[in-house]
Amino acid sequence: MIDTTHIVSAIAVFTSFLVGYKFGNKSIAKNATGNSIPTSSDKKEENIFSDFGGEYKMILVVRNDLKMGKGKIAAQCGHASVGAYEGALNKTPSILRKWQRSGQAKIAVKVENEQQLMEIYRNAKANNLNCCLIRDAGRTQIEPNSKTVLAIGPAPNEIIDMITGHLKLL
């Protein structure tokens, strides 16, 4: 018998990444020579990270105490990635483009409970980082409204590492 939970999780992850890829490719305007050109939103944007060069990443902070299956974690990370992407598209489009050009790094780390997740969330918000906190609907493995994954970024590695650098990889 086929386990529909795994199929639904795989479809959710694939759809999340497909949506992110599709919108990501449309967010960078190009001139006739193929070089990126600024859009009108670039002129209005106040970039609080303008002094940072180098690499950019997105961090996915996953709660370890919920004992989610691999497919569930993948689906929740997909939701968080797309949510953070959408937030960055509106709030920090130039940082989003720098992240896209630097390989769209996404790193999954873990915390042991909701309290630690929320502490990371508050610190990220206090540092003006783009965040997306996912609450599960509770249709499969975990209780409804459980906070499962926090996406932070995209942002410069140095800034994100100040908030999450102590966390272990998932």
C-alpha positions in Angstrom: 0.0 0.0 0.0 1.3 3.5 -0.9 1.9 5.9 2.0 0.1 9.1 0.9 1.8 11.2 3.6 5.2 10.8 1.9 3.7 11.5 -1.5 2.0 14.7 -0.3 5.2 15.8 1.4 7.2 15.2 -1.7 4.7 17.1 -3.8 4.7 20.0 -1.3 8.5 20.2 -1.4 8.7 20.0 -5.1 6.0 22.7 -5.5 7.7 25.0 -3.0 11.0 24.9 -4.8 9.4 25.2 -8.2 7.5 28.3 -7.1 10.7 29.8 -5.6 12.7 29.0 -8.8 10.0 30.5 -11.1 9.6 33.7 -9.1 13.4 34.0 -8.4 14.2 34.0 -12.1 11.6 36.8 -12.8 12.8 39.1 -10.1 16.0 40.2 -11.8 15.5 42.6 -14.7 18.2 42.4 -17.5 19.2 44.8 -20.2 19.9 43.8 -23.8 23.5 42.7 -23.0 22.2 40.4 -20.3 23.5 42.5 -17.4 21.3 43.1 -14.3 19.8 46.5 -14.2 18.2 48.2 -11.2 14.5 48.3 -10.9 12.4 51.1 -9.4 12.2 49.3 -6.1 16.0 49.3 -5.8 16.0 53.1 -5.7 13.4 53.3 -2.9 14.9 50.5 -0.8 16.8 51.3 2.3 19.5 48.7 2.6 20.6 48.3 6.2 23.3 45.8 5.0 24.8 48.0 2.3 28.3 47.8 3.9 28.4 44.0 3.6 29.9 42.2 0.6 30.6 38.5 0.2 28.3 35.6 0.7 24.6 35.4 1.6 22.5 32.6 3.0 19.1 31.5 4.4 19.0 29.5 7.6 16.2 27.0 8.3 15.9 26.4 12.1 14.0 23.2 12.7 12.5 22.0 16.0 14.0 18.7 17.0 11.6 17.9 19.8 8.6 17.4 17.5 10.2 14.2 16.0 8.9 15.0 12.5 9.7 12.5 9.8 12.1 13.4 7.0 9.3 14.2 4.5 7.5 16.4 7.1 10.7 18.3 7.8 11.3 18.7 4.0 7.8 20.1 3.5 8.0 22.5 6.5 11.4 23.7 5.3 9.9 24.2 1.8 7.1 26.3 3.3 9.6 28.4 5.3 11.9 28.9 2.3 9.1 30.1 0.1 7.7 32.3 2.8 11.1 33.9 3.5 11.6 34.4 -0.3 8.3 36.2 -0.6 9.1 38.4 2.4 12.5 39.3 1.0 11.0 40.0 -2.4 9.0 42.8 -0.8 11.3 44.0 2.0 14.9 43.5 0.7 14.9 42.8 -3.0 18.6 43.8 -3.5 19.7 41.4 -0.8 17.5 38.7 -2.4 19.2 39.3 -5.8 22.7 39.1 -4.1 21.7 35.8 -2.5 20.4 34.5 -5.8 23.7 35.4 -7.5 25.7 33.8 -4.7 24.1 30.3 -5.1 21.0 30.6 -2.9 22.6 28.8 0.1 20.1 27.3 2.5 21.4 25.7 5.7 19.3 23.6 8.0 20.0 23.7 11.8 18.2 22.4 14.8 16.9 23.6 18.2 15.6 21.4 20.9 12.3 23.1 21.7 9.9 25.9 20.9 11.4 28.2 23.5 14.8 28.1 21.7 13.1 28.6 18.4 11.3 31.7 19.6 14.5 33.1 21.2 16.2 32.8 17.8 13.2 34.4 16.1 13.2 37.4 18.5 16.9 37.9 18.1 16.6 37.8 14.3 13.7 40.3 14.3 15.7 42.6 16.7 18.5 42.6 14.1 16.0 43.5 11.3 16.4 40.1 9.5 13.7 38.8 7.2 12.0 35.9 9.0 9.2 33.4 8.2 7.9 31.3 11.1 5.9 28.2 10.1 3.0 26.9 12.1 1.7 23.5 11.0 -2.0 22.9 10.2 -1.9 19.6 12.2 -3.3 17.4 9.4 -0.6 14.7 9.7 2.2 14.1 12.3 2.0 16.9 14.8 -0.5 19.0 16.8 -2.3 21.9 15.0 -0.6 25.3 15.3 2.8 23.9 16.3 5.7 26.1 15.4 7.9 23.8 13.3 10.5 25.8 11.2 11.9 29.3 11.2 13.5 30.6 8.0 15.9 33.6 8.5 17.2 35.6 5.5 18.4 35.7 3.0 21.0 38.0 4.5 24.8 38.3 4.7 26.5 35.3 6.3 28.1 37.4 9.0 24.8 38.8 10.3 23.0 35.4 10.3 25.9 33.7 12.0 25.7 36.2 14.9 22.2 34.8 15.6 22.5 31.1 14.6 26.2 30.4 14.4 26.0 28.3 17.7 23.3 26.0 16.4 24.2 22.4 15.2 23.4 21.2 11.7 20.2 19.2 11.3 
